[in-house]
């Protein structure tokens, strides 16, 4: 009996995309699965036929050969894609293994393609939390970090093999990094127990690293922290993370910045705030107050006559630099008018005299109590 056209088997036209082929295959495989068709004696043969068709059409090289020569491409060694053999020539467990892999491989986290895992694996990324003070964030600073991590073994140069010898293909999994076990209709796939999924083994493991190709060691790194960093800034150092397994590339090191609170300044982006106390006489008569700046200098700020608590004044370009350029912020001075405490008898007498003479010099006081009087009158009415 002549074989059916593979496109007819899947129910798709010639020239269908890989996505269309896969969708049709999944639909047919579910429809014809023998467990769902126990009353159909031809279900197993039809299921194998679908698997055989998709096995050819999902492979670009096999598909090209089939499109050109048809079924003859896989007879008599004509096409290079026929070496593996069609599902119809194997047992049912092998056929269902392909279905299980295609239907559930993505869900199980399969990383497709290739001939198993490579022996070389990239090292893990590392995180380092670094605290700096506000002055360091303003100027920028160079820090030396002690980072505990895995580094490439000097003895075997990261290969994991003694004397510079090379790892060999694992005899258990033939380099695939995984083995299969048949359980009825199911084929269960797991990491190879011999090579732990590496695909290769080291016959003569390095004594210094026990064949891992890396050892635990604390490293010292010099890092430039740029001016303008703030809490949450992340700095990436490529290749400074954990060493790879058996010669694989190293991971990256990520430095997360935390800027400590300052006793004088509060930060808001590139701007700084400084709360400055002033005496009641300076606030009333006006004057000057000397304030510190984040660069270590001083600035004199004029206090206007009649200044109240909360009054703000701006010092241009006395704030924090913007990270990666973009100018400098400002410093905002906020006045806090102080009420004197622990007064002498003479001071008390002077303040009472001052109070008697200044009833009309407190506009906010008069305005407030005028509103209160209106409120009470309204309540009575």
Secondary structure, 3 states (H helix, E strand, C coil): CCCCCHHHHHCCCCCCCHHHHHHHHHHHHHHHCHHHCCCCCCHHHHHHHHHHHHHHHCCHHHHHHHHHHHHHHHCCCCCHHHHHCCHHHCCHHHHHHHHHHHHHCCCCCCCCCCCCCCCCECCCCEEEEEEECHHHHHHCEEEEEEEEEEEECCCCCCCCEHHHCCCEECCCCCCCCEEEEEECCEEEEEECCCCCCCCEECCCECCCCCCCCEEEEEEEEEEEECCCCCCCCEEEECCCCCCCECCCCCCCEEEEEEECCCCCEEEECCEEEEEEEECHHHHHHCEEEEEECCCCCEEEEEECCCCCCCCEEEECCCCCECCCCCCECCEEEEEEECCCCCCCHHHHHHHHHHHHHCHHHCHHHHHHHHHHHHHHHHHHC
